[in-house]
Amino acid sequence: MTDGGFTVADALPADWREGRFLGRIADAAGPSPVLVAGGIAYDMARVAPTVSALVEDGALDESAGVALGPLESLALGAGDAAPRRLLSPIDLQCVKAAGVTFAVSALERVIEEKARGDAGAAAAVRARLEGVIGGSLRAVLPGSDEAAALKATLIADGMWSQYLEVAIGPDAEVFTKSPVLSTIGWGGEVGVRSDSTWNNPEPEVVLLADSSGAAIGATLGNDVNLRDFEGRSALLLGKAKDNNASCSLGPFVRLFDAGFTMDDVRNAEVELLIEGADGYRLTGASSMNQISRDPETLLRHTMSEHQYPDGFVLFLGTLFAPTQDRDEPGHGFTHKTGDLVTISAPRIGRLVNHVTTSKAAAPWQFGIGDLMRNLARRGLLATS
């Protein structure tokens, strides 16, 4: 699908004509924010030059934009060579992520730590941990008295971990995933470090929030993860998470309205499909109703002692942690160049990306200064 152009049937939910969507499209002139309503795409650049400004100005009214025509007729591509291409749906927002928000992912992070990033040692560690913890993580409320009691038990058994601290302790893990303007959109190539030997996609629902911390919509994201780097040391989180092309978002942000609310996020079923050029196929799913901390709680943790004047997006974490062997028995899953990753949720859409290395991926060369100069040349900054 990434070898061809964008098609509505491949990327948007079945009820997309009833929803409203926010995103970015680029042509020869540069990137512009767009709204999609009633199946029609509207260029909003003359209303507000960036997605961030459009949100902060409360200008999410398509009637003020310039109609481009039916979305399915726009012939959108994904690469730089496409005359009109679909970009990541955000621009100046900070890219934040919440980690270890599901019990299964908490176990897998502990396994990475105990195995010291060695995929071959993971199976034995997993069996031992599951024998000690069982299903107790799924039943405990983070920060509660029950969580504190479980922590005490695990410490006594020598099984406590920094990952369990953020899984059931009072404070959520919230980190900065990717620099402003560096995210990859639908159809682009995502990158993993060329020196990583144990890594995986992380299919997640991502909230778009304004500067007050209020969520205005949701999209899909791939929080590409290097299990070997983070497993060796949590202090390598930056190298594990933030590399060229290591974060994708899209295809559009579905805006909250009477027909799509935070409850749709809370009940979302996120599906993952990995199709390798070698014939390998892996499927997975993440049920948002199993999340340990409510999305609104995670937003509050993100905003507790910080400000984001241009707004932010927040990855909500994933239940998915692949253990299915790809090559050697007991070594689990890791990416290979050419893998096609499809992340989907029925009410949000479908995000599709091929996998390459961060070195081989297109270099990130269009930064904040470039965007400001582009908008100035187009005479758009005076409208903000």
C-alpha positions as CSV (number, residue, x, y, z in Angstrom):
1,M,0.0,0.0,0.0
2,T,2.9,2.4,0.6
3,D,4.2,1.7,-2.9
4,G,1.0,3.3,-4.3
5,G,-0.9,6.4,-3.4
6,F,-3.1,7.1,-0.5
7,T,-6.6,5.6,-0.8
8,V,-9.5,6.4,1.5
9,A,-10.5,2.8,1.8
10,D,-7.0,1.8,2.9
11,A,-6.5,4.6,5.5
12,L,-9.7,5.9,7.0
13,P,-12.5,4.3,9.1
14,A,-15.7,3.1,7.5
15,D,-17.7,6.0,8.8
16,W,-15.1,8.7,7.7
17,R,-17.7,10.7,5.9
18,E,-19.6,11.2,9.2
19,G,-16.4,12.3,11.1
20,R,-14.1,15.3,11.0
21,F,-10.4,14.9,10.5
22,L,-7.4,17.2,10.9
23,G,-4.1,16.7,9.1
24,R,-1.4,18.1,6.8
25,I,-0.9,17.9,3.1
26,A,2.2,19.2,1.2
27,D,2.6,20.3,-2.4
28,A,5.3,22.2,-4.3
29,A,4.6,25.3,-2.3
30,G,4.9,23.6,1.1
31,P,2.9,22.1,3.9
32,S,-0.7,23.2,4.8
33,P,-3.1,22.2,7.5
34,V,-6.3,20.6,6.2
35,L,-9.7,19.7,7.6
36,V,-11.8,16.9,6.2
37,A,-15.6,17.2,6.8
38,G,-18.4,15.5,4.9
39,G,-15.8,13.8,2.7
40,I,-14.4,17.1,1.5
41,A,-10.9,18.3,2.1
42,Y,-10.3,22.0,3.0
43,D,-7.0,23.9,2.9
44,M,-6.9,25.9,6.1
45,A,-3.5,27.6,5.6
46,R,-5.1,31.1,5.1
47,V,-7.0,30.6,8.3
48,A,-4.0,29.5,10.4
49,P,-0.7,28.4,8.9
50,T,0.0,25.4,11.1
51,V,-2.0,22.7,12.7
52,S,-0.9,24.0,16.1
53,A,-2.2,27.5,15.4
54,L,-5.5,26.1,14.0
55,V,-6.1,24.3,17.2
56,E,-4.9,27.0,19.5
57,D,-6.9,29.7,17.7
58,G,-10.1,27.5,17.9
59,A,-10.3,27.8,14.1
60,L,-11.4,24.2,13.4
61,D,-14.2,25.5,11.1
62,E,-13.9,24.1,7.6
63,S,-16.3,26.7,6.2
64,A,-13.5,29.3,6.5
65,G,-11.1,27.2,4.4
66,V,-10.6,26.6,0.7
67,A,-12.3,23.5,-0.6
68,L,-9.9,21.2,-2.4
69,G,-12.6,18.7,-3.4
70,P,-13.5,15.2,-2.3
71,L,-10.6,13.7,-0.3
72,E,-10.5,10.5,-2.4
73,S,-9.9,12.6,-5.6
74,L,-6.7,14.3,-4.3
75,A,-4.3,11.7,-5.5
76,L,-2.1,11.9,-2.4
77,G,1.3,10.2,-2.3
78,A,3.7,9.5,0.5
79,G,7.2,10.2,-0.8
80,D,9.0,13.5,-1.5
81,A,8.5,12.9,-5.3
82,A,4.7,12.9,-5.0
83,P,3.2,16.2,-6.3
84,R,0.8,16.3,-3.4
85,R,1.7,14.1,-0.3
86,L,0.1,13.3,3.0
87,L,2.3,14.3,6.0
88,S,2.2,13.5,9.7
89,P,-0.9,15.3,10.9
90,I,1.0,17.4,13.5
91,D,3.6,20.1,13.2
92,L,4.7,22.3,16.2
93,Q,3.2,20.1,18.9
94,C,5.6,18.4,21.3
95,V,5.6,14.6,20.9
96,K,5.2,12.9,24.3
97,A,4.7,9.2,25.2
98,A,3.5,7.3,28.2
99,G,5.2,4.0,28.8
100,V,4.4,0.8,30.7
101,T,0.7,1.6,30.8
102,F,-0.5,-2.0,30.3
103,A,0.3,-5.0,32.5
104,V,1.6,-7.2,29.7
105,S,4.0,-4.4,28.5
106,A,5.1,-4.0,32.1
107,L,6.2,-7.6,32.2
108,E,8.0,-7.3,28.9
109,R,9.9,-4.3,30.0
110,V,11.0,-6.1,33.2
111,I,12.0,-9.1,31.0
112,E,14.2,-6.8,28.8
113,E,15.8,-5.4,32.0
114,K,16.4,-8.8,33.6
115,A,17.7,-10.2,30.3
116,R,20.0,-7.2,29.9
117,G,18.7,-6.7,26.4
118,D,19.6,-10.3,25.3
119,A,16.8,-11.8,23.3
120,G,18.1,-15.3,23.8
121,A,17.7,-15.0,27.6
122,A,14.2,-13.6,27.5
123,A,12.2,-16.8,27.5
124,A,13.6,-18.1,30.8
125,V,13.1,-14.7,32.5
126,R,9.6,-14.5,31.2
127,A,8.7,-17.9,32.6
128,R,10.1,-17.0,36.0
129,L,8.4,-13.6,36.2
130,E,5.0,-15.0,35.2
131,G,5.3,-17.7,37.8
132,V,5.9,-15.2,40.5
133,I,3.5,-12.4,39.5
134,G,0.8,-14.2,37.6
135,G,-2.2,-12.0,36.8
136,S,-1.8,-9.8,39.8
137,L,-0.6,-6.8,37.8
138,R,-3.8,-6.7,35.8
139,A,-6.0,-6.4,38.9
140,V,-4.1,-3.6,40.8
141,L,-4.8,0.1,40.5
142,P,-1.6,2.2,40.1
143,G,-0.8,4.2,43.2
144,S,-3.3,2.3,45.4
145,D,-2.7,0.6,48.8
146,E,-2.9,-2.8,46.9
147,A,-0.2,-1.6,44.6
148,A,2.1,-0.7,47.5
149,A,1.5,-4.1,49.0
150,L,2.3,-5.9,45.8
151,K,5.5,-3.8,45.5
152,A,6.5,-4.9,49.0
153,T,6.0,-8.5,48.1
154,L,8.0,-8.3,44.9
155,I,10.9,-6.4,46.7
156,A,11.0,-9.2,49.2
157,D,11.2,-11.8,46.4
158,G,14.0,-9.8,44.7
159,M,11.7,-9.2,41.7
160,W,11.1,-5.5,41.9
161,S,12.0,-3.3,38.9
162,Q,12.0,0.3,37.8
163,Y,9.4,-0.7,35.2
164,L,7.0,-2.0,37.8
165,E,7.5,1.3,39.7
166,V,5.9,3.2,36.8
167,A,3.4,0.5,36.0
168,I,1.8,0.4,39.5
169,G,3.4,3.2,41.4
170,P,1.9,6.7,41.9
171,D,3.8,8.3,39.0
172,A,3.3,7.5,35.3
173,E,6.3,7.3,32.9
174,V,6.0,10.2,30.4
175,F,8.9,11.0,28.1
176,T,9.6,13.0,25.0
177,K,9.5,10.7,22.0
178,S,10.6,12.7,19.0
179,P,11.6,16.3,18.1
180,V,9.1,18.8,16.8
181,L,8.5,18.2,13.0
182,S,10.4,15.0,12.9
183,T,7.5,12.5,12.8
184,I,6.7,10.3,9.8
185,G,3.3,10.2,8.2
186,W,1.2,7.6,6.5
187,G,3.1,5.7,3.8
188,G,6.6,6.9,4.9
189,E,9.4,4.7,6.0
190,V,10.0,4.2,9.7
191,G,13.6,3.6,10.9
192,V,15.2,1.4,13.5
193,R,18.9,1.8,14.5
194,S,21.2,-0.2,12.2
195,D,23.0,-1.5,15.3
196,S,19.9,-2.9,17.0
197,T,19.3,-6.6,16.9
198,W,16.0,-6.8,19.0
199,N,13.3,-4.3,18.3
200,N,9.6,-4.0,17.5
201,P,6.8,-1.6,16.5
202,E,4.6,-0.3,19.3
203,P,1.0,0.3,17.9
204,E,-0.7,3.0,20.0
205,V,-3.6,5.4,20.1
206,V,-2.2,9.0,20.3
207,L,-4.2,11.9,21.7
208,L,-3.8,15.4,20.3
209,A,-4.1,18.0,23.1
210,D,-4.1,21.8,23.0
211,S,-2.0,24.0,25.3
212,S,-4.4,23.6,28.2
213,G,-4.1,19.9,28.1
214,A,-7.5,19.2,26.7
215,A,-7.7,16.4,24.2
216,I,-9.3,17.4,20.9
217,G,-8.9,14.2,18.9
218,A,-7.0,11.0,18.4
219,T,-4.8,9.4,15.8
220,L,-2.6,6.3,15.5
221,G,1.1,6.0,16.1
222,N,4.1,3.7,15.9
223,D,6.4,4.3,18.9
224,V,9.2,2.2,17.4
225,N,11.2,0.6,20.2
226,L,14.6,-1.0,20.6
227,R,14.3,-3.7,23.2
228,D,18.0,-4.5,23.3
229,F,19.1,-0.9,24.0
230,E,16.5,-0.1,26.7
231,G,17.0,-3.6,28.2
232,R,20.7,-3.0,28.7
233,S,19.9,0.2,30.7
234,A,16.9,2.4,31.1
235,L,19.3,5.3,30.8
236,L,19.5,4.4,27.1
237,L,15.8,5.2,26.6
238,G,16.8,8.2,24.4
239,K,18.7,5.9,22.0
240,A,16.0,3.3,22.2
241,K,13.2,5.7,21.3
242,D,14.5,8.8,19.5
243,N,16.2,8.1,16.2
244,N,15.8,9.3,12.6
245,A,12.3,8.2,11.4
246,S,11.6,6.3,14.6
247,C,8.1,7.8,15.1
248,S,5.1,7.7,12.8
249,L,1.6,9.2,13.2
250,G,-1.5,9.3,11.0
251,P,-3.1,9.2,8.7
252,F,-5.3,12.0,10.2
253,V,-6.4,13.1,13.7
254,R,-10.0,12.3,14.1
255,L,-11.6,15.2,16.0
256,F,-13.8,14.6,19.0
257,D,-17.5,15.3,18.4
258,A,-20.9,13.8,19.3
259,G,-20.1,10.7,17.2
260,F,-16.5,10.2,18.4
261,T,-15.5,10.7,22.0
262,M,-12.9,9.8,24.5
263,D,-15.0,6.7,25.3
264,D,-14.2,5.5,21.8
265,V,-10.5,5.8,22.7
266,R,-11.1,4.0,26.0
267,N,-12.7,1.1,24.1
268,A,-10.5,1.1,21.0
269,E,-9.2,-2.2,19.6
270,V,-5.8,-1.5,18.0
271,E,-4.7,-4.2,15.6
272,L,-1.2,-4.7,14.2
273,L,-0.1,-6.6,11.1
274,I,3.6,-7.1,10.2
275,E,4.3,-8.6,6.8
276,G,7.9,-9.4,6.0
277,A,9.6,-9.5,2.6
278,D,10.7,-13.0,3.7
279,G,7.1,-14.2,4.0
280,Y,7.0,-13.7,7.8
281,R,3.6,-12.6,9.1
282,L,2.7,-11.5,12.7
283,T,-0.5,-10.2,14.0
284,G,-1.3,-8.6,17.4
285,A,-3.9,-6.5,19.1
286,S,-4.1,-4.0,21.9
287,S,-7.3,-3.5,23.8
288,M,-7.4,0.0,25.3
289,N,-9.9,-1.1,27.9
290,Q,-7.1,-3.0,29.6
291,I,-5.0,0.2,30.2
292,S,-3.8,0.7,33.7
293,R,-4.2,4.5,33.8
294,D,-7.1,6.3,32.1
295,P,-6.2,8.5,29.1
296,E,-7.4,11.6,31.0
297,T,-5.1,10.7,33.9
298,L,-2.2,10.4,31.6
299,L,-2.9,13.8,30.2
300,R,-2.9,15.2,33.7
301,H,0.5,13.5,34.4
302,T,1.9,15.1,31.2
303,M,0.7,18.6,32.2
304,S,1.4,18.3,36.0
305,E,4.4,20.6,36.1
306,H,5.1,21.5,32.4
307,Q,3.5,23.7,29.7
308,Y,3.2,23.1,26.0
309,P,2.2,26.5,24.4
310,D,1.9,24.9,20.9
311,G,0.0,21.8,22.2
312,F,1.3,18.2,22.3
313,V,0.4,14.7,21.3
314,L,0.6,11.9,23.8
315,F,1.2,8.2,22.9
316,L,-1.0,6.2,25.3
317,G,1.1,3.0,25.4
318,T,0.6,-0.4,24.1
319,L,-0.5,-3.9,25.2
320,F,1.4,-5.4,22.3
321,A,4.8,-7.0,23.1
322,P,5.7,-9.6,20.4
323,T,7.2,-12.9,21.7
324,Q,6.6,-15.0,18.5
325,D,9.9,-16.3,17.2
326,R,11.0,-15.1,13.8
327,D,14.3,-16.8,13.3
328,E,16.0,-18.6,16.1
329,P,13.8,-20.4,18.7
330,G,13.6,-18.4,21.9
331,H,14.8,-15.2,20.4
332,G,11.3,-13.7,19.7
333,F,10.6,-11.1,17.1
334,T,12.7,-8.4,15.6
335,H,12.3,-6.2,12.5
336,K,13.9,-6.8,9.2
337,T,14.3,-4.2,6.5
338,G,11.3,-4.2,4.2
339,D,8.8,-5.2,6.8
340,L,5.3,-3.6,6.2
341,V,3.7,-2.5,9.4
342,T,-0.1,-1.8,9.5
343,I,-1.7,-0.3,12.6
344,S,-5.4,0.1,12.6
345,A,-8.4,0.9,14.8
346,P,-12.0,0.8,13.4
347,R,-13.0,4.4,14.5
348,I,-9.6,6.0,13.8
349,G,-8.2,4.6,10.6
350,R,-5.1,2.7,9.4
351,L,-1.4,3.8,9.6
352,V,0.9,2.0,7.1
353,N,4.7,2.2,7.0
354,H,7.6,0.2,5.6
355,V,10.6,-0.4,7.9
356,T,14.2,0.6,7.1
357,T,17.1,1.6,9.2
358,S,17.5,5.1,10.7
359,K,20.6,5.6,8.6
360,A,18.9,4.5,5.3
361,A,15.7,6.5,6.0
362,A,15.3,9.9,4.4
363,P,17.2,12.4,6.6
364,W,15.1,14.8,8.5
365,Q,16.0,18.2,7.0
366,F,12.9,20.4,7.3
367,G,13.0,21.9,10.8
368,I,11.2,24.7,12.6
369,G,13.3,27.4,10.9
370,D,12.6,26.0,7.5
371,L,8.9,25.9,8.2
372,M,8.8,29.5,9.4
373,R,10.8,30.6,6.3
374,N,8.4,28.7,4.0
375,L,5.3,30.2,5.6
376,A,6.8,33.7,5.4
377,R,7.5,33.2,1.7
378,R,4.0,32.2,1.1
379,G,2.7,35.2,3.1
380,L,1.0,33.0,5.6
381,L,2.5,34.2,8.9
382,A,0.4,37.4,8.8
383,T,-2.7,35.3,9.2
384,S,-1.6,33.7,12.5
